[in-house]
Amino acid sequence: MKGLWVILSMILFHFYAHAQEMSYTVLFEYDKFDIPDSSLIRIIKIINNHKIDRVLLAGHCDNIGSKEYNYTLSDNRANEVKKLLIQNGISQKV
């Protein structure tokens, strides 16, 4: 499965811009938490084109592996997206 996108391996990037609810899903490679280039570009475009009021990040992964491992992987994925948002001007308070 290496190199394949696993739909259950994702971050739901849900945000509110100008009172409009929008969402974006980041699909990660199997067992990885680095953000794919295509998603990096898309997230940065979203940040630059919208005034973002609130963000909800939810990390998910498949059920292969232990609960502890999957929790850590999901948390790492959410944190990578969070870091990207902060590096591009989205306040941690949002």
N, C-alpha and C positions, 0 to 999 in steps of 0.2 A: 504493500500500500504506500510505500515511500513515494513522496512527490505527488500523491493524489490529494485532492481536496476532500475533506470529510465534512459533510454538511452539518453534522452534529458538533463539530469543532468550530465554534464561532463566538463572537462577541456581538451582542446586540447593542448598537450605538444609537440610543434613542435621545433625541434632543428637541428642544422647543425653541423656535426662532420666530420672533415677531408674532407671538401667540399662535403660531402654526406648529403643529406636532409633526415631526419628521423622524425617520429612522434609517439606519444604515447598518448592514450586517457585514462584519469582517470575518471572512472564512480563513482559517489557519490551516497550514499543512498538518498532517497527522503528527501528533506528539511534539508540536512546536509552539512557541509563543511569540516569535518575532513576526511583526506585521508585514504581510506581503506588500511589495512595491505598489501594486495596483490599488490597494486599499490606502496606503500612505498618501498617494496622490489624490484620491477621492476625498479622504477626510480633510486634507489641507484645503482643497477647493471648497468644501462645505464650510469650513471655518472662515475662509476669506470672503465668501459670498453671503453669509448670514450673520446677523447679530444673535448670538446664542444666549438664551436666558437660563436654561436648565439642561442638565445632561444626566441621563440614567445609563450606567454601564452594567451589563449582566453577562458574565462569562459562563460558557457551557463547554462541555466536551463529551465524548462518547463514554460508554460504560466499561471500556476495556481498561484493566488496571484496578488498583485498590481505590477505595473511596478517598483515602488521604492523598494519594498521588493525583487523582483527578481534581480534587479540591484545589491543590497547589497549582496544577496546570491552569485551571479556570481562573484562579486568582492572578497568576502571572500574566495571562492574556488580558484581563481587565486592566491590570496595572500598566501594561505596555501602551494600551490605548489612552489611558489617563495621562501618562507621561507625554505622549504625543500632543494631546490637547493642551496641556500646561505649557509645553515648549512653544506652542503656536498661539499663545495669548489668551487661552481660556482659563479664567480664574479657578482655583481650587474651591472657591466658595460657590461656584455655579453648580 
